[in-house]
Amino acid sequence: MTNALLIENATIVTMDADRRVLERGHVLVEDGRIGAIGEGSFAGEWQAERIEAAGMVAMPGLIDTHAHAGHMLTKGLGSAAEDWMDVTGRIYATATDPEFWAAEAALSAAERIKCGTTTAALLFGGGPDIMRTEAPEAAEAHLASVAAMGVREVLAVGPNRSGQNHVYRQYTPTSHNDIVVSPDRQIDVATELVDAWVGRDDRLQVVFSLPVFDEQELRGETVYRIACKVRDRARERRSLLVQDGHRDGSIAANDARLGLFDERSLLAHCIDLTEADRAVLKRTGAKVAHNPSALMSVYGRCPAPELMEDGIVVSLGTDAAAPDRSFDMFRNMFQAHRYHARHFSDDTVLPPLRLLEMATIDGARALMMDDELGSLETGKRADIVLVNMRQPHLWPPHDPVQRLARFANGADVDTTIVGGRVLMRGRRLVGQDEDAILDRALRAFRLAMARAGLSDRT
């Protein structure tokens, strides 16, 4: 037996088809996958690193189905959302280089590890529609940094919105030059990245993104052509197609004009949906990433419980890490419950198990990974989180599912394991220098702020 771990004496929340909870159970990990799981001690012969997990819950790694690369170094900038959008746009377009994206990626991955999030889907850019896909170097730097940290990631790359000139600044060691970025060039770069990362690292996947266009925009021939180009390239490669910001009829409009959606579509936010929108989701099998802490959930409501009643897969996303939120999926489970309980004046809406499903197995379904991730079952990849339950706010020790969904937070995660590799143990990163990650990110932040003429905000 090689590369083996044996987790013993844990309460195991499996999230398997029967939603079993095992008291004082074991999980044996071999070569990155779960080799055995059950109650009591492991009865077979083993030669493995042993993790004593008494007082802890072992559960599947959390899956965040909507977030953004870059935002770790723009959090807290701006007095309000509009100001933050302006600041972020200036930084992304005029002040970043590959080192910015690499340093930010390591910081982002570190936060996810420490919060128990083992898989996340990130758009490469965002905020005010600034996708850094004018060339592959920034995304390659991001991906290399994430690979070194050891987490799983789905990185969505694609074009900006058409109809306006996007000018980006590119830096050399001694100078810089400004270039006009076209959606067609971005689509070609995105395609190059998607193709380059097929089979390159089983923890990392690059997929396509596309802006959300409303019914009026879709009447334009340029928008129609760009959207069709991305749609066709995604389908040719059987890639996920990720969109950020559907609302109020946009799903039905994109379906009617483009036939855009299928089971590989992942649509974020989905607020104030029409009946036609909901019908398209149900018919096409498109998935929803619900972000209860996002600004869009302030501006409108995602009908997540109603969509799930329709049989639509609704996963949970943080929309992290800016302007005002973190990667803590436990906080988002709690917020999702309060968000919808308040709407219905009914505390039974989204019970604890349902919330945990959204953050684990339904997240895996949304990313088309449920054969490999999202539950602790023999044969699946060993993405496992150990949560320290021997704490005042998680006591007394009964109903672990309720305690996880209602009372836990990211700081309760003791151990994070991805593909059998221990990334954190006892709240300390394994094989990584956390101070070095923080210092590197600070240097990148200060340089970007200076380049953007924003040093007065540091």
C-alpha positions as CSV (number, residue, x, y, z in Angstrom):
1,M,0.0,0.0,0.0
2,T,1.5,3.4,-1.0
3,N,0.6,7.0,-0.3
4,A,-1.9,5.9,2.3
5,L,-3.7,7.6,5.1
6,L,-6.0,6.2,7.8
7,I,-8.4,8.5,9.5
8,E,-9.7,6.9,12.7
9,N,-12.4,7.6,15.3
10,A,-14.1,10.4,13.3
11,T,-17.8,11.0,13.1
12,I,-18.2,10.7,9.3
13,V,-20.8,12.7,7.4
14,T,-20.6,10.7,4.1
15,M,-23.1,12.6,1.9
16,D,-23.5,9.3,0.0
17,A,-26.8,8.3,-1.5
18,D,-28.2,7.2,1.9
19,R,-26.7,10.3,3.6
20,R,-25.1,8.0,6.2
21,V,-23.6,9.4,9.3
22,L,-21.1,7.0,10.9
23,E,-20.1,7.3,14.6
24,R,-16.4,6.7,15.4
25,G,-15.7,5.5,11.9
26,H,-12.6,5.2,9.7
27,V,-11.6,6.3,6.2
28,L,-8.7,4.6,4.5
29,V,-7.1,6.6,1.6
30,E,-4.8,4.9,-0.9
31,D,-3.2,6.6,-3.9
32,G,-5.5,9.6,-3.7
33,R,-8.8,7.7,-3.5
34,I,-11.0,6.4,-0.7
35,G,-10.1,2.7,-0.3
36,A,-12.4,1.9,2.5
37,I,-14.9,3.6,4.8
38,G,-17.0,2.3,7.6
39,E,-17.8,2.3,11.3
40,G,-15.4,1.2,14.0
41,S,-11.7,0.5,13.4
42,F,-10.3,-0.6,10.0
43,A,-10.1,-4.4,10.2
44,G,-7.6,-5.1,7.4
45,E,-3.8,-4.8,7.3
46,W,-2.5,-1.4,6.6
47,Q,0.7,0.6,6.5
48,A,-0.4,4.2,6.4
49,E,0.0,7.5,8.1
50,R,-2.6,7.6,10.9
51,I,-4.7,10.6,11.7
52,E,-6.5,10.4,15.0
53,A,-9.8,12.3,14.5
54,A,-11.6,11.7,17.8
55,G,-13.8,14.8,18.4
56,M,-13.9,15.7,14.8
57,V,-16.3,15.3,11.9
58,A,-14.9,14.0,8.6
59,M,-16.9,15.3,5.7
60,P,-16.4,15.8,1.9
61,G,-14.4,18.9,1.0
62,L,-16.6,21.9,0.3
63,I,-17.3,22.9,-3.3
64,D,-17.6,26.6,-4.1
65,T,-19.2,26.9,-7.5
66,H,-18.9,30.6,-8.1
67,A,-16.0,33.0,-7.2
68,H,-13.5,35.2,-8.9
69,A,-9.7,35.2,-9.5
70,G,-8.1,38.5,-8.7
71,H,-10.5,39.6,-6.1
72,M,-8.4,38.6,-3.1
73,L,-6.3,41.7,-3.7
74,T,-9.2,44.1,-4.2
75,K,-11.3,43.3,-1.1
76,G,-12.3,46.3,0.9
77,L,-11.3,48.8,-1.8
78,G,-14.0,51.4,-2.4
79,S,-16.6,52.9,-0.1
80,A,-19.5,51.3,-2.0
81,A,-20.1,48.8,-4.8
82,E,-19.8,51.3,-7.6
83,D,-16.5,52.7,-6.2
84,W,-15.2,49.2,-5.8
85,M,-16.0,48.3,-9.4
86,D,-14.2,51.4,-10.6
87,V,-11.1,50.7,-8.5
88,T,-11.0,47.0,-9.5
89,G,-11.4,47.9,-13.2
90,R,-8.4,50.2,-13.0
91,I,-6.3,47.7,-11.2
92,Y,-7.1,44.7,-13.5
93,A,-6.8,46.6,-16.8
94,T,-3.8,48.9,-16.1
95,A,-1.8,47.6,-13.1
96,T,-1.4,43.8,-13.1
97,D,1.2,41.5,-14.5
98,P,1.6,37.7,-14.2
99,E,3.2,38.0,-10.8
100,F,0.0,39.7,-9.5
101,W,-2.1,36.8,-10.7
102,A,0.3,34.2,-9.3
103,A,0.6,35.9,-5.9
104,E,-3.2,36.4,-5.7
105,A,-3.8,32.8,-6.6
106,A,-1.6,31.5,-3.8
107,L,-3.4,33.7,-1.3
108,S,-6.8,32.7,-2.6
109,A,-5.9,29.0,-2.4
110,A,-4.5,29.4,1.1
111,E,-7.8,30.9,2.3
112,R,-9.8,28.1,0.7
113,I,-7.6,25.4,2.3
114,K,-8.1,27.0,5.7
115,C,-11.9,27.2,5.2
116,G,-12.2,23.6,4.0
117,T,-13.0,24.4,0.4
118,T,-11.2,21.8,-1.7
119,T,-12.8,22.7,-5.1
120,A,-13.8,26.1,-6.5
121,A,-15.0,27.5,-9.8
122,L,-13.5,30.9,-10.5
123,L,-14.0,33.4,-13.3
124,F,-10.6,34.8,-14.4
125,G,-11.4,38.4,-13.6
126,G,-14.7,40.1,-13.3
127,G,-15.9,43.0,-11.3
128,P,-16.5,45.6,-14.1
129,D,-16.2,43.1,-16.9
130,I,-12.4,42.9,-17.1
131,M,-11.3,39.3,-18.1
132,R,-7.6,38.9,-18.4
133,T,-7.6,36.8,-21.5
134,E,-5.8,39.1,-23.9
135,A,-2.8,36.7,-23.6
136,P,-2.3,33.4,-21.8
137,E,0.5,34.4,-19.5
138,A,-1.6,35.7,-16.6
139,A,-3.9,32.7,-16.5
140,E,-0.9,30.3,-16.8
141,A,0.7,32.1,-13.8
142,H,-2.5,31.7,-11.8
143,L,-2.9,28.1,-12.7
144,A,0.8,27.2,-11.9
145,S,0.3,28.9,-8.5
146,V,-2.9,27.0,-7.7
147,A,-1.3,23.7,-8.8
148,A,1.6,24.3,-6.3
149,M,-0.9,24.9,-3.5
150,G,-2.7,21.6,-4.2
151,V,-6.4,22.6,-4.3
152,R,-8.8,21.7,-7.1
153,E,-10.1,24.5,-9.4
154,V,-12.2,25.1,-12.4
155,L,-11.0,28.3,-14.1
156,A,-13.5,29.9,-16.5
157,V,-11.9,32.1,-19.2
158,G,-13.5,34.0,-22.0
159,P,-14.2,37.4,-23.5
160,N,-15.3,40.8,-22.1
161,R,-18.6,42.3,-23.3
162,S,-18.5,43.6,-26.8
163,G,-19.5,47.1,-27.9
164,Q,-16.8,49.1,-26.1
165,N,-13.0,49.3,-26.4
166,H,-11.1,47.6,-23.6
167,V,-7.5,48.9,-23.2
168,Y,-5.1,46.9,-21.1
169,R,-1.6,47.8,-20.0
170,Q,1.1,45.1,-20.4
171,Y,4.3,45.4,-18.4
172,T,7.9,44.5,-19.1
173,P,10.8,44.8,-16.6
174,T,11.5,48.3,-17.8
175,S,8.4,49.7,-19.5
176,H,4.8,49.0,-20.5
177,N,2.6,49.3,-23.5
178,D,-1.2,49.7,-24.0
179,I,-3.2,47.4,-26.2
180,V,-6.8,47.3,-27.4
181,V,-8.4,44.0,-26.4
182,S,-10.9,42.4,-28.8
183,P,-13.4,39.7,-27.8
184,D,-12.3,37.5,-30.8
185,R,-8.7,37.6,-29.5
186,Q,-9.9,36.7,-26.0
187,I,-11.9,33.8,-27.4
188,D,-8.8,32.5,-29.2
189,V,-6.7,32.8,-26.0
190,A,-9.4,31.1,-24.0
191,T,-9.5,28.2,-26.4
192,E,-5.8,27.9,-26.3
193,L,-5.9,27.7,-22.5
194,V,-8.8,25.2,-22.4
195,D,-7.0,22.9,-24.9
196,A,-3.6,23.3,-23.1
197,W,-4.9,22.1,-19.8
198,V,-6.8,19.0,-20.9
199,G,-5.2,16.2,-19.0
200,R,-2.4,18.4,-17.7
201,D,-3.3,18.2,-14.0
202,D,-6.3,16.2,-12.6
203,R,-7.0,18.9,-10.1
204,L,-7.2,21.7,-12.6
205,Q,-9.6,22.3,-15.4
206,V,-10.0,25.3,-17.7
207,V,-13.5,26.0,-19.2
208,F,-15.2,28.8,-21.1
209,S,-17.0,31.8,-19.8
210,L,-19.4,34.2,-21.6
211,P,-20.9,37.4,-20.4
212,V,-24.7,37.5,-19.8
213,F,-26.4,39.4,-22.6
214,D,-30.0,40.6,-22.3
215,E,-32.7,40.4,-25.0
216,Q,-31.9,43.8,-26.5
217,E,-28.1,43.1,-26.7
218,L,-28.7,39.7,-28.3
219,R,-30.3,41.5,-31.3
220,G,-26.9,42.9,-32.2
221,E,-25.1,40.9,-34.8
222,T,-21.7,41.3,-33.1
223,V,-23.0,40.0,-29.8
224,Y,-24.8,37.2,-31.5
225,R,-21.6,36.2,-33.4
226,I,-19.4,36.3,-30.2
227,A,-21.9,34.3,-28.2
228,C,-22.3,31.6,-30.9
229,K,-18.5,31.4,-31.2
230,V,-18.0,30.7,-27.5
231,R,-21.1,28.4,-27.4
232,D,-19.7,26.3,-30.3
233,R,-16.2,26.0,-28.9
234,A,-17.5,24.9,-25.5
235,R,-19.7,22.3,-27.1
236,E,-17.0,21.0,-29.4
237,R,-14.9,20.3,-26.3
238,R,-17.7,19.2,-24.0
239,S,-16.6,22.0,-21.7
240,L,-18.5,23.7,-19.0
241,L,-19.9,27.1,-20.0
242,V,-20.0,29.5,-17.0
243,Q,-22.0,32.8,-16.9
244,D,-22.1,35.4,-14.2
245,G,-25.2,37.4,-13.6
246,H,-28.4,36.0,-15.0
247,R,-31.6,37.8,-14.0
248,D,-35.1,38.8,-15.0
249,G,-35.7,37.1,-18.3
250,S,-32.1,36.7,-19.5
251,I,-32.1,32.9,-19.4
252,A,-35.2,32.7,-21.6
253,A,-33.8,35.3,-24.0
254,N,-30.5,33.5,-24.4
255,D,-32.3,30.2,-24.9
256,A,-34.5,31.6,-27.6
257,R,-31.8,33.4,-29.5
258,L,-28.9,31.1,-29.0
259,G,-30.1,27.7,-27.7
260,L,-27.3,28.3,-25.3
261,F,-27.9,26.0,-22.4
262,D,-27.5,22.3,-21.7
263,E,-26.4,20.2,-18.7
264,R,-22.9,21.7,-18.9
265,S,-24.1,25.2,-18.4
266,L,-23.4,26.8,-14.9
267,L,-25.3,30.0,-14.3
268,A,-24.5,32.2,-11.4
269,H,-26.8,34.4,-9.3
270,C,-30.1,33.8,-11.3
271,I,-32.1,36.5,-9.4
272,D,-35.7,37.6,-10.1
273,L,-36.3,34.8,-12.6
274,T,-39.4,34.7,-14.8
275,E,-41.5,31.6,-15.2
276,A,-39.9,31.3,-18.7
277,D,-36.5,31.3,-17.2
278,R,-37.4,28.5,-14.8
279,A,-38.9,26.5,-17.6
280,V,-35.6,26.7,-19.6
281,L,-33.6,25.6,-16.6
282,K,-35.8,22.6,-16.1
283,R,-35.9,21.6,-19.7
284,T,-32.2,22.0,-20.5
285,G,-30.6,20.7,-17.3
286,A,-28.6,23.8,-16.8
287,K,-27.2,24.3,-13.2
288,V,-27.4,27.2,-10.9
289,A,-24.8,28.7,-8.6
290,H,-26.6,30.5,-5.8
291,N,-24.6,33.2,-4.0
292,P,-26.6,34.4,-0.9
293,S,-23.8,36.7,0.3
294,A,-23.4,38.5,-3.1
295,L,-24.5,42.0,-4.0
296,M,-26.8,40.6,-6.6
297,S,-28.7,38.8,-3.8
298,V,-29.2,42.2,-2.2
299,Y,-30.6,43.6,-5.5
300,G,-32.9,40.6,-6.2
301,R,-33.7,37.1,-5.0
302,C,-32.5,33.8,-6.4
303,P,-35.5,31.4,-5.9
304,A,-33.2,28.5,-4.9
305,P,-35.7,26.5,-2.9
306,E,-38.3,26.7,-5.6
307,L,-35.8,25.7,-8.3
308,M,-34.8,22.7,-6.3
309,E,-38.4,21.7,-6.0
310,D,-38.4,21.8,-9.8
311,G,-35.6,19.3,-9.9
312,I,-32.9,21.8,-10.9
313,V,-29.4,21.4,-9.4
314,V,-28.7,24.4,-7.2
315,S,-25.2,24.6,-5.8
316,L,-23.7,27.2,-3.4
317,G,-21.1,29.8,-4.3
318,T,-19.4,32.6,-2.3
319,D,-18.9,35.1,-5.1
320,A,-15.7,35.7,-3.2
321,A,-13.4,37.2,-2.3
322,A,-14.5,40.8,-2.7
323,P,-15.7,43.4,-2.2
324,D,-17.0,42.4,1.2
325,R,-17.1,38.6,1.6
326,S,-14.8,35.6,2.1
327,F,-14.4,32.1,0.8
328,D,-16.0,30.7,4.0
329,M,-18.7,28.2,2.7
330,F,-20.0,27.6,6.2
331,R,-20.9,31.3,6.5
332,N,-22.7,31.0,3.2
333,M,-24.7,27.9,4.3
334,F,-25.9,29.9,7.3
335,Q,-26.7,32.9,5.2
336,A,-28.5,30.9,2.6
337,H,-30.8,29.5,5.3
338,R,-31.6,33.0,6.8
339,Y,-32.0,34.5,3.4
340,H,-34.8,32.2,2.4
341,A,-36.3,31.6,5.8
342,R,-36.8,35.4,6.0
343,H,-38.4,35.5,2.6
344,F,-40.9,32.7,3.5
345,S,-41.2,33.6,7.2
346,D,-40.5,29.9,7.6
347,D,-37.5,28.5,9.5
348,T,-37.9,25.0,8.0
349,V,-36.9,26.2,4.5
350,L,-33.5,24.8,3.5
351,P,-32.9,22.5,6.5
352,P,-29.3,21.6,7.5
353,L,-28.9,18.5,5.3
354,R,-30.1,20.4,2.3
355,L,-27.6,23.2,2.8
356,L,-24.8,20.7,3.2
357,E,-25.9,19.0,0.0
358,M,-25.7,22.3,-1.8
359,A,-22.1,22.8,-0.6
360,T,-20.9,19.3,-1.4
361,I,-22.6,16.8,-3.7
362,D,-24.7,19.4,-5.5
363,G,-21.6,21.4,-6.1
364,A,-20.0,18.4,-7.6
365,R,-23.1,17.9,-9.8
366,A,-23.0,21.5,-10.9
367,L,-19.4,21.0,-12.1
368,M,-20.1,17.6,-13.6
369,M,-17.8,15.9,-11.1
370,D,-20.2,14.0,-8.9
371,D,-18.7,10.6,-10.0
372,E,-15.5,11.7,-8.4
373,L,-16.3,14.3,-5.7
374,G,-18.9,15.6,-3.3
375,S,-19.3,12.6,-1.0
376,L,-17.1,10.2,0.9
377,E,-17.5,6.8,-0.9
378,T,-15.2,4.0,-1.8
379,G,-13.5,4.8,-5.1
380,K,-14.0,8.5,-5.1
381,R,-11.2,11.0,-4.8
382,A,-10.1,11.6,-1.3
383,D,-11.1,15.2,-0.8
384,I,-11.8,15.3,2.9
385,V,-12.1,17.9,5.6
386,L,-11.8,17.3,9.4
387,V,-13.8,19.8,11.5
388,N,-12.9,20.2,15.1
389,M,-16.2,19.9,17.0
390,R,-14.8,20.0,20.5
391,Q,-15.5,23.8,20.8
392,P,-18.1,25.7,22.9
393,H,-20.0,26.9,19.8
394,L,-20.2,23.4,18.4
395,W,-21.3,21.7,21.7
396,P,-23.0,19.5,22.8
397,P,-22.1,16.6,20.5
398,H,-25.3,15.6,18.8
399,D,-26.7,16.0,15.2
400,P,-23.4,16.8,13.4
401,V,-25.2,17.9,10.2
402,Q,-27.1,20.6,12.1
403,R,-23.9,21.8,13.9
404,L,-22.0,22.0,10.6
405,A,-24.7,23.9,8.7
406,R,-25.9,26.2,11.5
407,F,-22.9,26.8,13.9
408,A,-19.6,26.0,12.2
409,N,-17.3,28.4,10.4
410,G,-14.2,28.1,8.3
411,A,-11.9,28.5,11.3
412,D,-13.2,25.3,12.7
413,V,-11.5,23.2,10.0
414,D,-8.5,21.4,11.4
415,T,-7.4,19.3,8.4
416,T,-7.8,19.7,4.7
417,I,-7.0,16.8,2.3
418,V,-7.2,17.0,-1.5
419,G,-6.6,13.8,-3.5
420,G,-5.1,12.1,-0.5
421,R,-2.6,14.9,0.0
422,V,-2.7,16.7,3.4
423,L,-2.7,20.4,2.7
424,M,-3.5,21.6,6.3
425,R,-3.2,19.8,9.6
426,G,-3.9,21.4,13.0
427,R,-4.7,24.7,11.2
428,R,-1.2,24.9,9.8
429,L,-0.5,24.7,6.0
430,V,1.6,21.7,5.1
431,G,4.5,22.3,2.8
432,Q,3.7,26.0,2.4
433,D,5.1,29.0,4.2
434,E,2.0,31.1,5.1
435,D,4.0,34.2,6.0
436,A,5.7,34.0,2.6
437,I,2.4,33.8,0.8
438,L,1.1,36.8,2.7
439,D,4.3,38.8,2.1
440,R,4.3,38.0,-1.6
441,A,0.6,39.0,-2.0
442,L,1.4,42.3,-0.1
443,R,4.2,43.1,-2.5
444,A,1.9,42.5,-5.5
445,F,-0.9,44.5,-4.0
446,R,1.3,47.5,-3.3
447,L,2.9,47.5,-6.8
448,A,-0.6,47.2,-8.5
449,M,-2.0,50.1,-6.3
450,A,1.0,52.3,-7.2
451,R,0.7,51.5,-10.9
452,A,-3.0,52.3,-10.8
453,G,-2.4,55.6,-9.0
454,L,-4.1,54.4,-5.9
455,S,-1.3,54.4,-3.3
456,D,-3.3,56.8,-1.2
457,R,-5.7,53.9,-0.4
458,T,-3.0,51.5,0.9
